[in-house]
Amino acid sequence: MDLSFLPALNASLNGVATALLIVGRALARRGRIDAHRRVMIGAFAVSSLFLILYVTHKAWRGFEHTPYHGTGAARTAYLAILATHVTLAMTVPFLAIALIRLGLADRRQAHRRLARWAWPVWLYVSMTGVVIYILLYHANPVPT
């Protein structure tokens, strides 16, 4: 089975998660807590689907990586984005689950305290997932 379509789908899922995170935060600020809850659970579902499909794609490719062929400042920028993305991405499932648990338990103060720094982490990981896809699959110079 050809799963080469998964990187584009995964980037799309990251884009959707980014949009949902932004909308969810706006809803919370407006006090629309029920709508916020639905949107943020949607963001978690989309991010979870991304993770499942990402691991599926990696397994299908034998866990090989896609090399970035840029040089100089472009390579340095790519590696910096990748390093921060991967490091922070490892925290997102734990942070998201903690946020959902606190929110569903109506522990709003604890939820807000955690969300002040967990939401930007989740947003950064979702946004940089799209950036990494673009760099690897659309802005990756052909090696000479």
C-alpha positions as a printed Julia matrix, in Angstrom:
144×3 Matrix{Float64}:
   0.0    0.0    0.0
   1.33   3.44  -0.93
   1.22   5.81   2.05
   3.22   8.61   0.44
   0.19  10.9    0.78
   0.47  10.9    4.58
   2.96  13.79   4.99
   0.58  16.17   3.19
  -2.37  14.86   5.18
  -0.4   15.2    8.41
   0.55  18.79   7.58
  -3.13  19.49   6.93
  -4.06  17.98  10.28
  -1.47  20.21  11.95
  -2.97  23.19  10.15
  -6.46  22.26  11.35
  -5.15  21.79  14.9
  -3.55  25.25  14.72
  -6.84  26.83  13.64
  -8.79  24.97  16.34
  -6.32  26.03  19.02
  -6.67  29.68  18.0
 -10.46  29.52  17.85
 -10.61  27.62  21.14
  -8.57  30.24  22.93
 -10.72  33.05  21.5
 -13.86  31.26  22.69
 -12.44  30.89  26.21
 -11.57  34.59  26.33
 -15.16  35.42  25.34
 -16.47  33.18  28.12
 -18.01  30.66  25.71
 -16.81  27.71  27.76
 -19.01  24.98  26.22
 -17.91  25.95  22.7
 -14.3   26.23  23.92
 -14.52  22.72  25.36
 -15.86  21.25  22.1
 -13.26  22.99  19.94
 -10.36  22.03  22.2
 -11.46  18.39  22.32
 -11.57  18.62  18.54
  -8.0   19.97  18.53
  -6.96  17.04  20.71
  -8.7   14.56  18.39
  -7.05  16.07  15.3
  -3.65  16.09  17.0
  -4.14  12.49  18.1
  -5.04  11.43  14.56
  -1.93  13.25  13.35
   0.23  11.3   15.8
  -1.26   7.96  14.75
  -0.75   8.71  11.05
   2.73  10.14  11.63
   3.88   6.94  13.35
   2.15   4.88  10.63
   4.07   6.77   7.93
   7.36   6.43   9.8
   6.83   2.68  10.22
   5.9    2.32   6.54
   9.2    4.0    5.62
  11.21   1.85   8.02
  11.73   4.8   10.38
  14.09   6.47   7.94
  14.15  10.24   7.98
  13.65  12.63   5.1
  16.88  14.6    4.76
  16.91  18.36   4.39
  19.47  19.39   1.77
  19.68  23.12   2.45
  22.98  24.62   3.51
  24.24  27.53   5.57
  21.68  29.7    7.34
  18.74  27.78   5.8
  20.03  24.5    7.25
  20.72  26.1   10.63
  17.19  27.56  10.73
  15.66  24.22   9.7
  17.6   22.31  12.36
  16.65  24.87  15.04
  12.97  24.61  14.12
  13.17  20.82  13.98
  14.97  20.51  17.33
  12.51  22.75  19.17
   9.55  21.12  17.42
  10.59  17.57  18.32
  11.53  18.45  21.9
   8.29  20.28  22.59
   6.17  17.77  20.66
   7.08  15.12  23.21
   5.34  17.18  25.9
   2.13  18.0   24.02
   0.19  14.75  24.63
   0.82  15.01  28.38
  -0.02  18.71  28.51
  -3.15  18.31  26.39
  -4.43  15.41  28.48
  -3.78  17.36  31.69
  -5.6   20.4   30.28
  -8.58  18.31  29.21
  -8.78  16.57  32.58
  -8.65  19.86  34.46
 -11.21  21.44  32.14
 -13.66  18.56  32.32
 -13.31  18.49  36.11
 -14.18  22.23  36.08
 -10.9   23.07  37.83
 -10.73  26.36  35.97
  -7.97  28.06  37.93
  -5.61  25.1   37.57
  -6.63  24.74  33.92
  -5.89  28.41  33.25
  -2.52  28.28  35.05
  -1.4   25.32  32.95
  -2.91  26.68  29.72
  -0.91  29.93  30.02
   2.22  28.08  28.97
   0.9   24.76  27.61
  -1.31  26.36  24.93
   1.6   28.26  23.31
   3.67  25.06  23.31
   0.87  23.1   21.6
   0.31  25.93  19.12
   4.04  26.17  18.33
   4.28  22.42  17.73
   1.25  22.45  15.43
   2.49  25.47  13.46
   6.06  24.23  13.13
   4.75  20.86  11.97
   3.36  22.63   8.92
   6.59  24.62   8.44
   8.72  21.46   8.6
   6.48  19.77   6.03
   6.85  22.75   3.67
  10.61  22.83   4.13
  11.03  19.07   3.58
   8.58  18.49   0.77
   8.34  21.82  -1.07
  11.44  23.9   -0.26
  14.06  21.17  -0.04
  16.86  21.85  -2.52
  17.83  18.96  -4.76
  21.28  17.66  -3.77
  23.98  18.23  -6.36
